[in-house]
Amino acid sequence: MSQINILTQDQVIALMGQVNARLQQIDERIIHYFEVKANNNEWLTAKEAQEILKISGTTLHDWSNKGILKKHKIGDRIRFRYDELIDAMTRMESKSKRV
């Protein structure tokens, strides 16, 4: 049988503090990962950019037309730089935290 534990308000507050501390650690690791990757100036196709950002082709096109993402025309092909994609996502993330 399952056992139900009832927590006091102080226990819930302490537990939430532990959860928040762990989330902060995870957030710092993610930021570090992207800072390391941001030094990567690799050229990406539109398909690769979509996969990295987990967005559709329509969204990629829309964001690049709005200036959210910077696209580069190389010959007759469109390319994106990995570091610029990460930079754009970081800017979007910081804007969403301010709201």
C-alpha positions as CSV (number, residue, x, y, z in Angstrom):
1,M,0.0,0.0,0.0
2,S,1.0,3.6,-0.6
3,Q,1.8,5.8,2.3
4,I,0.8,9.5,2.3
5,N,3.0,11.9,4.1
6,I,1.6,15.2,5.2
7,L,4.2,18.1,5.3
8,T,4.1,21.1,7.4
9,Q,4.4,24.6,5.9
10,D,8.0,24.8,7.0
11,Q,8.8,21.5,5.5
12,V,7.3,22.5,2.2
13,I,9.3,25.8,2.3
14,A,12.5,23.9,3.0
15,L,11.8,21.4,0.2
16,M,11.1,24.2,-2.3
17,G,14.4,25.8,-1.2
18,Q,16.2,22.6,-2.1
19,V,14.4,22.3,-5.4
20,N,15.3,25.9,-6.3
21,A,18.9,25.4,-5.4
22,R,19.1,22.3,-7.6
23,L,17.4,24.1,-10.5
24,Q,20.0,26.9,-10.1
25,Q,22.8,24.4,-10.4
26,I,21.2,22.9,-13.5
27,D,20.7,26.4,-15.0
28,E,24.4,27.3,-14.3
29,R,25.5,24.0,-16.1
30,I,23.3,24.8,-19.1
31,I,24.6,28.4,-19.3
32,H,28.2,27.1,-19.1
33,Y,27.5,24.5,-21.8
34,F,26.2,27.2,-24.2
35,E,29.0,29.6,-23.4
36,V,31.5,26.9,-24.4
37,K,29.4,26.1,-27.5
38,A,29.1,29.9,-28.3
39,N,32.7,30.0,-29.2
40,N,31.9,27.6,-32.1
41,N,31.6,29.6,-35.4
42,E,30.4,26.6,-37.3
43,W,28.2,27.3,-40.4
44,L,24.8,25.6,-40.3
45,T,22.2,24.9,-42.9
46,A,18.6,26.0,-42.3
47,K,17.7,22.4,-41.5
48,E,20.5,22.1,-38.9
49,A,19.4,25.4,-37.4
50,Q,15.8,24.2,-37.1
51,E,17.0,21.0,-35.4
52,I,19.2,22.8,-32.9
53,L,16.5,25.4,-32.0
54,K,13.7,22.8,-32.3
55,I,11.6,25.1,-34.5
56,S,9.8,24.8,-37.8
57,G,11.1,26.1,-41.1
58,T,8.4,28.7,-41.0
59,T,9.5,30.0,-37.6
60,L,13.1,30.0,-38.7
61,H,12.2,32.0,-41.8
62,D,10.0,34.4,-39.7
63,W,12.7,34.9,-37.1
64,S,15.3,35.6,-39.7
65,N,13.1,38.1,-41.5
66,K,12.3,39.9,-38.2
67,G,16.0,40.1,-37.4
68,I,15.8,37.8,-34.4
69,L,18.2,35.4,-36.1
70,K,20.9,36.5,-38.5
71,K,21.1,34.7,-41.8
72,H,24.0,34.8,-44.2
73,K,23.8,34.4,-47.9
74,I,26.8,32.5,-49.2
75,G,26.4,32.2,-52.9
76,D,22.9,31.0,-53.5
77,R,22.6,29.3,-50.1
78,I,21.4,30.6,-46.7
79,R,23.5,29.7,-43.7
80,F,23.4,30.4,-40.0
81,R,26.3,30.6,-37.5
82,Y,26.0,28.4,-34.5
83,D,27.3,31.0,-32.1
84,E,24.8,33.6,-33.4
85,L,21.9,31.2,-32.9
86,I,23.0,30.6,-29.3
87,D,23.4,34.4,-28.8
88,A,19.9,35.0,-30.2
89,M,18.4,32.4,-27.9
90,T,20.2,33.8,-24.9
91,R,18.8,37.3,-25.7
92,M,15.3,35.9,-26.1
93,E,15.7,34.0,-22.8
94,S,16.8,37.1,-20.9
95,K,13.9,39.1,-22.4
96,S,11.3,36.5,-21.3
97,K,12.8,36.6,-17.7
98,R,12.3,40.4,-17.5
99,V,8.6,40.2,-18.4
